[in-house]
Amino acid sequence: MTHLSVEMLAADATEPITSAGHAQLGIAVLAGIAVIVLLITKFKLHAFLSLIIGSLVLGAVAGAPLDKAITSFSTGLGTTVAGTGVLIALGAILGKLLADSGGADRIVDTILARASRRSMPWAMVLIAGIVGLPIFFEVGIVLLIPVVLLVAKRGNFSLMRIGIPALAGLSVMHGLIPPHPGPLVAIDAVGANLGVTLALGVVVAIPTAIIAGPLFSRYAARWVDIRPPEKMVPERASDDLEKRPGFGITVATVLLPVVMMLAKALVDVVIDDPAAGAQRVFDVVGSPLIALLTAVIVAMFTLGRAAGFTRGRIASTVERSLAPIAGVLLIVGAGGGFKQTLVDAGVGQMILDVSKGWHLSTLLLAWLIAVTIRLATGSATVATISAAGLVAPLAADMSTTHGALLVLAIGCGSLFFSHVNDAGFWLVKEYFGMSVGQTLKTWSVMETLISVVGIVCVLLLSLVL
């Protein structure tokens, strides 16, 4: 595709970008990101609109004709939505079925019934990890807040001792594990293997969630010792249901797409012959689309029908699951458009050229880029998508495992220090009834711990894989 910079428009695309081109592209990137940050934070413009405007500014400063910048953005938006939009929709349907059927409550109630007082923070991170696997972070918070508040109140716990592990489990899943939007887009952008990324993501997620969750919650509870606010205890989704699905079948349904994708990754490693019949079968069975579609269809019976839902109610649940993700799809799509504008402008090649002289790990470089965009925009998804677009050329000669680790490095960076320009910051603050200062000392520090511990785990894995 035609590059957008002045030099590349005038010359053959195979020619290297000059130092003057590097400077111009660097300014273009800074200008584009600055516009996005200013529009989101200062003028409170929706991220979808901000990304469109920032992409056009990037192309203009890079010296591109406006029509070419528009084409790049539109192409990136269409490709991203085509590649991940269906998966996000399927994940939303699965999450809605899990919530409305009472399956999520069944998981929560079963684990809590078997947990001692000392193990309660560990039970909360386990619950959040399971529940948060197929659903978005914000939905997970809404599902778990009643449980967090109830457990803290009945057990006379500090709210942070119970809340931080739940938030850590949800956040780690959101940033590192497909089928969440950020990891999916990053996998597509850098050409990583989804199954391998999922497997390594779980390896990184477990110690990260433990350190940022149950262990850190001890200190967070000392720094901010608050009790659950009475007004924030809502009714649970399954309180009006006559019956709910069983614990075993609910967990099996949630883990089904993960098992299918991991099976594909395992077969790829063991057989390693694209022409083999078994590998071709698992390439289909373990594809994200088939895995999630299968889980959704199974969930209609194991969750929906088990809860006594009629066909009409199942159809209604599916329909209601799609409306809330419209904004997510638009932001993810616009982020893909911004990424494509970066790529077509030659920014990825510029980073490749400039970084050749640096004695810096590619994984660490990807993490730092994601951290910078996260701090600036407040959006983990925008940080993931943008950083993936910038470092994609660096993944060209990487092995399968290192390509997956690159995705995880970006995901870790995208979670760094959530603060006042992040919607999640305000969501946590309001639900837990904290001040801005208290939220910074707990939630923001927890997010930073996840990011730092995560990248350390990624770098350690890169030494042995």
N, C-alpha and C positions, 0 to 999 in steps of 0.2 A: 504494500500500500504506500502511496506517496507520502513522504515526510512533509511536515508543514514549515520547517524553518526556512529562512531566506536562502541559505546556502544550498539546502537540499532541494528546494524548488527549482533552483537555477542549475543544479548539477545532477550528475547521475547518482542514484540512490546508493551505489556501492562505495562512493567516495567518502573518506573519513570526514567527520565534522571538524572544522577548524577551531582554534582556541577562541576566536571571536564568536563562533557559533556556540561554543560552550558557555561563554559569558551571557550571550543573549538568551539561550535556553534556560540558564540558571535564573536569570531575572524573570523570565516568563513563568517558570514554576513557582517562584516566590510570589509573584503578582497574582497568579491564579489561586494559590492557597490562601494568600492574604485576603483576597476578595471573598472567598468562601467563609473564612473565619469571621471577617467583619460582618458579613450579611447574617450569619447564623447567630453570633453573639451580640452584636451591637443593635442590629435592626430586627432581630428575632424573625428573620425570614426562614421559611421552611427549607430544610436541607435539600429537598428535590430542586427547588428553584435556585437555591444558592449554588448548587453543583452545576446547573446549566449555565448560569452567568459566569461562574469561575472558569468553566471550560472554554467559553467564548473569549474571555479575557486572556487566558493562557495562549490560545491560538493567535489572537491579535498581536500580543506582545512578541510572540515567536515569529511574527511577520507573515502569517498565513492569510490567504484570501478568506473572507468570511464564509464563502460557500464550502470550502474545503474543511474548515473547522466544524461547521455544522454537520457535514457528511461524516467526519470522524466521530463526533459525539453521537450521532444517530446510530452509526454502525455499532459502536461500543455498547450503547443502551440496548439495542436489539439483540446483540449476541449474548449479553449478560442475562437478560430476561429469558431468552430462549434456553440458555444453559442451566439456569438456577431457578427461574420463576416457578416452574412446575414442581420442583423439589420443595421449595418454600411453601407452596400451596398444600402439597401432600403432608408436609410436616405440621402445618397448621391444623389440618383436618384431624390428623392423628392426635394432636394435643387436645383439641376440642372434645373429641370422643373420650379421651382419657379423663378429662375434667368433668364433663357433664354426666358421664355414666357412674361417677363415684369411684372409678378405678384409682385415681390419684389419692383420694381419701382412704381407700382400702390399703394402699401401700403404706401411707403415713401411719394409719391406726395400728396396723400389724407390727410394724417395726417399733413404734413407740411402746406398744404393749409388752414388748420383750426386752426393752432397754432399761438398764438400771439408771439411777440418778447420775452416777459417775460417767456412764457411757452415753448420756443423752446428747452432748455436743457431737459425738461421733455418729450417733444415729441420725442426727439432723443433716450432716454432710452426706451421709449415705442416701437419705431420702431425697435430698436436693439433686444429687448426682443421677439417681434413677429417674425422678420426675422431670428433671431438666434436660434429659437426653433428647427427647423428640420435640420439645416446645421452646418458644422464645423466652428470653430472660424476663421480660415484663410479665408474660403470662405465668411463668414460674413463680414470680414474686406474689402475684395475686393469689395463686393456688396455695402457697406455703405460708403467707402472712397469718391467716387464722390459726394455723397449727403452731407457728412460732409464738404468737401472742398467748395462746392457750397453754402451751407447755410452760412458758416462762411464768405465767400467772399461777397455775396450779402447783408447779414445783418450786415456787418462790425463787426462781433464777433471776439473775440480772439479764435483761433483754439481750445484751450483747453476747452473753455466753451461749445463747441459743440461736440468735439471729445471724451472727457472723458466720458460723459454719454453714448455715443454709445459703446465705448469700455467696459464700466462696464456692460451694458446689455448683450453684447455678451459673456463676460468672465463668468458671473454668470451662464448663460445658459450652457456654455461649461463644467463648473465644477460641477454643481449640478443637472441638469435636464436630464433624459433620453429623447431621445435615443442617447445622446452623448456617445462616446466609454467609457470614464472613469467611469461615473456612472453605465453604463450597466455592465461592468466587475466587479465593486465593488459589485453591487447587486447580481450577480451570485456567487461571491467568499464568501460572508458572508451569503448567503441564505435569503436575504431580500425580502420583497414583493414589486414588481415593482410599483403597483398602489399607495400603501401607500407612498413609497419613492417619487414618482412623486408629490403627493398631498402635502406632507410636504416640498418637495423641493421648490414648488411654494411659500409656506408660508415663508420660509427662504429667498428665492430669492428676493421677493418684497422689504422688508426694506433694505436688503443688497445692492441691485442695486440703491436704492434711495440715501442712504448715500454715497456710493462710486462713484455715478454718478453725478446727478444734484447738490447735496450739496457740495461734494468735488471739483467739477469743478470750483466753485467760487474761491477757494484758489489756485487751480492749474493754473487758468488763471492769477492770480497775480504773482505767482512764475515764470511762463514761459509765457510771453505775446508775442506770435508769430502769424503771419498771414499765411494763406494757401499758400504753394509753388505752383506757377503757373504750373510748369512742371509736377506736380503729379496729375493733373486733367484729368483722362481718359474719354473716351466715355462710356456712359451707355449701358447696354446690350440691352435695348429695343428701342434705338434711331432709329434703322432701321426697326422697326415693324410698320405695318399699323394699327394694333389694339392690344389691351391688354385685359386680363381678368378684370372683375370688382372687386372693392375693397371687397365687401361683400363675394363673392364666393371665392376669394383668401384667405381671413382670415379664412373662414370656412374650406377650404381645409387644410390649415396649422394646424389648431387646431383639425381637425378630429381625428388623432391618439391619441392625448392627451385626448380628450373627451372619446374615447373608452376605454382607459386604466383607466381613472378615474372612469368610470361607473362600470368597473369590481371591483375596490377597494370599491366603495360604496355598491355594491351588496354583496360583501364579508362581509362587516361590518353589514349590515342590516339583511341578511339571516343567515349567518354563519352555513350553513348545506351543506357540500360537496356533499350530495346525492340529493339535491334539483335540479329540472330541470332548474329553472331560473339561479341558480348559475353555473351550468355546461355549459349553453349556454354562459353566460358572461365570464366564464373562457376561452372559445375559442375566443369570439369576442374581449375581452380585452387583449388577449395575445399580446406581442410586435410585433411578426411576422405578425399576422393577421391584427393588427391595422395599421402597417406601409405599408403592402402590399395593404390593402384597400385604404389607402391614396394615394399611388402611382398610382393605377389604376384609382381612381377618378380624380387625378391631370392630367392624360393624356387627360381627357375630359374637366375638368373645367379650366385648365391652358393651356395645349398644343393646343387643338382644338379651344379654345376660342381665342387664339392668331393667329389662322389661320394656325397652323402647319399641314402639311400632315402626313400621317402615317409614311412615310419614315423619315421625320424630327424628329418626336417623337422618333422613333427607334434610330436615330443618336444621339439625346440628351441623351437618356438612356445609349448608348454605351460610349459616351464621359464622362459621369459622373463617370464611374467605374475606368478608368485608373488612375486618380489622387489619389484615395484612396488606391492604392496598398501598398504604403509606410506605411500608417496608419495601414492597416490590419496586415502587417508584424511586425510593432512595437508593436501593441496590442497583437498579438500572441506571440511574443518573451517575452513580459512582463508577459503573462500568464505562459510561460515556466519557467521564473525566479521565479514567484510566486509558482509554483508547486514544484520547486527544494527546495525553502524555506520550504514549507509544509512537503515534504518528508524527509527533513533533521531533522525535529522535531523542527524547529525554532518557529513555532506557539505555540507548547506545552511549549517550553522553556519560551516564553513571558508570557504565562498563569501562569506557575509556579512562575516565578520571580515576576510578577505583583501582586500576591496574597498578598504580604506583603506591597504593596504600598497603600497609602491613596490618590489615584489618580483616578478620574473618567475614566472609560473605553473610553468614548467619547473624553475626553481630551488627553488621551494616544494615541488614534488613530490619532487625529489631529497632535500631536507633531511628531509622526513617519512620517506622510505624509509631514509635513513641512521640516523635516530633509532631506528626499529623494528629495523633490522638490528643496531645496537650493543646494543640491549636484549635481543633474542631469540636472536641468533646465526644465524637462519635467513634465507637469501636469499629463499626461496619465501614464507615468512610475511611478510617485509618487503614484497615485491612485491604480494602479494594485499591486505594491509591498506592499504598506501599507495594502491593503485589504487582501493579502495573509498572512501577518504577524499577523493581529489581528483577522482573521477569527475564531479561536477557542474561542475567547472571546464572540462571538455572539451566542454560542451554547444555552445558557439558557436565552437569551434575548426575550422580548416580540416582537410582530410584529412591533409596533411603534418604539421601541428602536433599533431594527435591522435596520430600515429605517434611524433613526437618526445617527447610526454608519456610514452608507454609506455617509450621508451628512457631517459628521465630517471629514471623509477622504477627501471628495471632497473639503471642505473648506481649509484643510491643503495643498492640492495639488496646490492651487493658490497663496500661500504665496510668496511675494517678488520676482517677476520675475526680473532677472538681465542678465548679459552678456552671460550666458550659455544657455539662452532660445531663441529659434528661434523667438518666438512672440515678444520678446524685440526688436530685430533688424527689424522685420517687421513694428512695430509701429514707430520706430525711422526713418526709411527710408521714409515711407509714409507721415509722418508729418514733415519731414525735420528738425529734432531736433538733438542736440548733445547728446552724451552719458549721460552727467550730467543732461541735461534737461529731458531726458527720464527716468532717475532714480527718479527725483523729481516729475514726473507726473505719468507715467505708472506704475512704480515699487511701488510707494506709494499707488496708486489706487488698485493694486493687493493685497497688504498687508491689506488694509482696508477691501476689500471683504473677505479675509480669517479670519480676526479677528472679524469683525461684524457677519460673518456667523457662526462662532463657538459659539459666545455669544448667538445668536438666537437659535442655536441647544441646547445648555445647558439650556436655559430658557424653551424651549419646553419639554425637558426631565423632568423638575420639575413638569409639569402639565399634562403630558400624561402617 
